[in-house]
Amino acid sequence: MEHSYGYTNGGQGRKLEDHQIIMKGRKTLEISGVKQVESFDNEEFLLETIMGYLSIRGQHLQMKNLDVDSGNVSIQGRVDDLVYLDEQHGGKSKGLFGKLFK
């Protein structure tokens, strides 16, 4: 099952200028600077952050908190992989699916 949540700050709350990831024991992630949740299921989250797209892979992943106004997301489950999908490495843009399935 795939979900998508998008939002803009709209001048409310704090600005989406900082991006932080706090991991606690590989079981809890707190992420700030999230612009949009592109998709998620129990094995992968794809987030658009102010620093680029962030892929989070693991097992039994669940969104515990989504604060639309401040751009904060909390995820619980076993975290196996955190990867930024960066267009700068390949020269040509391969598109989102090209980056995911290298």
N, C-alpha and C positions, 0 to 999 in steps of 0.2 A: 504494500500500500504506500502510495507516494502522496505527499502533501506539499503545498507551497504557500508561504506567507510573505507578503511584501508590504513595505511601509516606507514612509518618508518621515523625517523628523518634524518638518513643518514649523520650526521655531519653538516647539514645546520641549520641555525637559532639557537635558544637557546636550551639547553638540556632539556629533559623532566624529570627534577629532582624534580620540585616542583609541588604540586597539591593544588589548591585552588578552592573554590566555593564561588562566590559572588552572593547573591540573593538580588534583589531590589524589594521590595514591593510585593513579591510572583508572580511577573509578568515577571521578567527577570533574567536569570541565566547566569553567565559568569564562565566558567570552564576551568582551565588550567591543564596540565598534562594528557591530553587525548591521549591515544595510538591509539584507533580505535573506530569508531562508528559502533557498531554491527548491530543495527536496530533502526528504528524509525517510528513513525506515529503520528497522531495528539493527541494520548492519552498516549504514552509511548516512552521513549528513553532508549536504553541500550548502555552504553558507557564502554569501557575498559579503565580504568585509570591506572596510575602507582601505585595506592593504591588498585586496585581490580576493579571488575565490579560494576558499579553504575547504578541503575534503577531510572528513573525520570518519575513519573506519574502525569497526570493532564488533562487539557482540552484545546483544541485549541493550542496545542504545535507546534511550528515551529522553525526550525533551521534558525537563522538569520546570523550566521557567522561560518565558518569552516576554520581555519587557519592550514593547513596541516603541514607546516614547524615547527610551534611553539607548536602545540598540544592544541590550544585554540578553544573552542566551545561556541557559544552564543545561548541561547534558549529563546523564548518568548512564553507566554501563561499563563494560570492559573496553578501554580505548587501546587499539592496536596500532593506529597510524594517523598522523596529522600531516597533511601535505598542502602546500600552497600551489595552486595551478597558475603558473606564471607564463605569460606570453613572451617575455623577453628572451627566454632561452632558445626558442626555436626559430626566431627570425620572422617566419610567416605565421600568421594566426591559423591554427588548425580548427578552431571552433571548440566549443565546450566538450562535445562528445569525443572529439579527436584527442583532447588533453586527457580525458578520463580513461580512455582505452588505448594507451600507448603500447 
